[in-house]
Amino acid sequence: MAERVTFHDSCYIGRSNGIYEIPRQLISRAGAELVEMKRSRSRGLCCGAGGARMFMEESMGKRINIERTEEALTLTPGIIATECPFCMTMLSDGLKAKNVDDDVRVMDIAEILARELQD
């Protein structure tokens, strides 16, 4: 897997539990080119699912998942990786909103590792 991957730190695994390096090591060991977003690790930006915002319509400003997706897209990744199902939904919705869901995929780290085992 020589794809360009950026990793989105979920709030629960990252900031709540302080797990930042292990997901990155797994992605790198899968042979991906890991590129970091400006806001990552303890300074990561929430995907927008927290606090039930996933189900709310915004009346002002930009949806947070769009903000996060745009930040990821500046790195031209083939994959946005995460380990949280809520983040996966929010980032997938962001890709659809930006009309790039045919070019960029959101994948769980487990999917990336499973794909490597099949090769």
Buried (B, 14 or more C-beta within 10 A) or exposed (E): BEBBBBBBBBBBBBBEEEBBEEBBEBBEEBEBBBBEBEBBBEEBBBBBBBEEBBEEEEEEEEBBBBBBBEBBBEBEBBBBBBBBEBBBBBBBBBBEBBEEBEEBBBBBBEBBBEEBEEE
